[in-house]
Amino acid sequence: MILCAAIKFHIEKTDRDVIVPCWRHAEAFSILCDLGFEPKVGYKKIEEGFITTDNRFLNRVDAWEHAIKCGQINQTTRWYKSDHNEPKPHELFSEDLY
């Protein structure tokens, strides 16, 4: 199952990639700030995704498929329905889960 949202970042100082888990994707940037990073300085966002209960990072598309297979969401689950701002189909958003 999907446990939480996460963002994969590249940290320039250590030349390493890290995954920051969070409830909503925007929260990951606040966590970096709490760790002493200035906005958009010293790191680069690589990819948004999710962490599974078995500690795997999945991108939005793979997370969508995983959540469907686990019965966590169904094919018609959509957090926001509008004619103008529909999320890309088959990409998971944290709002789809809560």
C-alpha positions as a Markdown table, in Angstrom:
| # | Residue | x | y | z |
|---|---|---|---|---|
| 1 | Met | 0.0 | 0.0 | 0.0 |
| 2 | Ile | 1.0 | 3.6 | -0.4 |
| 3 | Leu | 2.1 | 5.0 | 3.0 |
| 4 | Cys | 2.8 | 8.7 | 2.2 |
| 5 | Ala | 3.9 | 11.2 | -0.4 |
| 6 | Ala | 7.6 | 11.8 | -1.0 |
| 7 | Ile | 10.0 | 13.9 | -3.2 |
| 8 | Lys | 13.4 | 12.7 | -4.4 |
| 9 | Phe | 16.0 | 15.4 | -4.2 |
| 10 | His | 19.7 | 15.7 | -5.2 |
| 11 | Ile | 21.8 | 17.3 | -2.5 |
| 12 | Glu | 24.6 | 19.3 | -4.1 |
| 13 | Lys | 27.0 | 19.3 | -1.0 |
| 14 | Thr | 27.0 | 15.5 | -0.7 |
| 15 | Asp | 26.3 | 14.7 | -4.4 |
| 16 | Arg | 23.7 | 12.2 | -3.2 |
| 17 | Asp | 20.0 | 11.7 | -3.8 |
| 18 | Val | 17.7 | 11.6 | -0.8 |
| 19 | Ile | 14.0 | 10.9 | -0.5 |
| 20 | Val | 12.0 | 13.2 | 1.8 |
| 21 | Pro | 8.7 | 11.6 | 3.0 |
| 22 | Cys | 5.8 | 13.8 | 3.7 |
| 23 | Trp | 1.9 | 13.9 | 3.9 |
| 24 | Arg | 1.6 | 16.3 | 1.0 |
| 25 | His | 4.3 | 17.0 | -1.6 |
| 26 | Ala | 4.6 | 20.7 | -0.7 |
| 27 | Glu | 5.5 | 19.8 | 2.8 |
| 28 | Ala | 8.9 | 18.3 | 1.6 |
| 29 | Phe | 10.1 | 21.8 | 0.9 |
| 30 | Ser | 9.2 | 22.9 | 4.4 |
| 31 | Ile | 11.2 | 20.0 | 5.8 |
| 32 | Leu | 14.2 | 21.0 | 3.7 |
| 33 | Cys | 13.9 | 24.5 | 5.1 |
| 34 | Asp | 13.7 | 23.1 | 8.7 |
| 35 | Leu | 17.0 | 21.2 | 7.9 |
| 36 | Gly | 18.7 | 24.5 | 7.0 |
| 37 | Phe | 18.3 | 24.7 | 3.3 |
| 38 | Glu | 17.3 | 28.0 | 1.7 |
| 39 | Pro | 14.6 | 27.8 | -1.0 |
| 40 | Lys | 16.0 | 26.5 | -4.3 |
| 41 | Val | 19.6 | 26.6 | -2.9 |
| 42 | Gly | 21.8 | 23.5 | -2.5 |
| 43 | Tyr | 19.4 | 20.9 | -3.9 |
| 44 | Lys | 17.5 | 20.0 | -7.0 |
| 45 | Lys | 14.1 | 18.3 | -7.1 |
| 46 | Ile | 14.4 | 15.1 | -9.1 |
| 47 | Glu | 11.0 | 13.5 | -8.9 |
| 48 | Glu | 7.7 | 13.5 | -7.0 |
| 49 | Gly | 6.3 | 10.2 | -5.9 |
| 50 | Phe | 5.2 | 8.1 | -3.0 |
| 51 | Ile | 6.6 | 5.6 | -0.4 |
| 52 | Thr | 5.0 | 2.2 | 0.0 |
| 53 | Thr | 4.6 | 0.3 | 3.2 |
| 54 | Asp | 7.6 | -1.9 | 2.1 |
| 55 | Asn | 9.7 | 1.3 | 1.8 |
| 56 | Arg | 9.9 | 1.6 | -2.0 |
| 57 | Phe | 9.8 | 4.9 | -3.8 |
| 58 | Leu | 7.4 | 5.0 | -6.7 |
| 59 | Asn | 6.8 | 7.8 | -9.2 |
| 60 | Arg | 3.3 | 9.1 | -9.6 |
| 61 | Val | 2.4 | 6.7 | -12.4 |
| 62 | Asp | 3.7 | 3.6 | -10.7 |
| 63 | Ala | 2.1 | 4.7 | -7.4 |
| 64 | Trp | -1.3 | 5.1 | -9.2 |
| 65 | Glu | -1.0 | 1.5 | -10.5 |
| 66 | His | 0.2 | 0.2 | -7.1 |
| 67 | Ala | -2.7 | 1.9 | -5.2 |
| 68 | Ile | -5.2 | 0.4 | -7.6 |
| 69 | Lys | -3.7 | -3.1 | -7.3 |
| 70 | Cys | -3.8 | -2.8 | -3.5 |
| 71 | Gly | -7.4 | -1.6 | -3.5 |
| 72 | Gln | -6.4 | 1.7 | -1.9 |
| 73 | Ile | -8.1 | 3.6 | -4.8 |
| 74 | Asn | -10.2 | 2.7 | -7.8 |
| 75 | Gln | -10.0 | 3.7 | -11.5 |
| 76 | Thr | -12.5 | 6.5 | -11.0 |
| 77 | Thr | -10.9 | 8.0 | -7.9 |
| 78 | Arg | -10.1 | 11.6 | -8.5 |
| 79 | Trp | -9.4 | 14.3 | -6.0 |
| 80 | Tyr | -10.4 | 17.1 | -8.2 |
| 81 | Lys | -13.0 | 17.0 | -10.9 |
| 82 | Ser | -13.2 | 20.0 | -13.3 |
| 83 | Asp | -13.4 | 20.5 | -17.0 |
| 84 | His | -10.4 | 22.8 | -16.9 |
| 85 | Asn | -7.9 | 21.6 | -14.3 |
| 86 | Glu | -8.1 | 17.8 | -14.4 |
| 87 | Pro | -4.9 | 16.1 | -13.1 |
| 88 | Lys | -3.2 | 13.9 | -15.6 |
| 89 | Pro | -4.9 | 10.5 | -15.8 |
| 90 | His | -3.1 | 7.6 | -14.1 |
| 91 | Glu | -0.9 | 9.8 | -11.9 |
| 92 | Leu | -1.4 | 9.6 | -8.1 |
| 93 | Phe | -1.8 | 12.7 | -6.1 |
| 94 | Ser | -1.8 | 12.7 | -2.3 |
| 95 | Glu | -5.3 | 14.1 | -2.4 |
| 96 | Asp | -6.4 | 10.8 | -4.1 |
| 97 | Leu | -5.5 | 9.0 | -0.8 |
| 98 | Tyr | -7.0 | 11.2 | 1.9 |
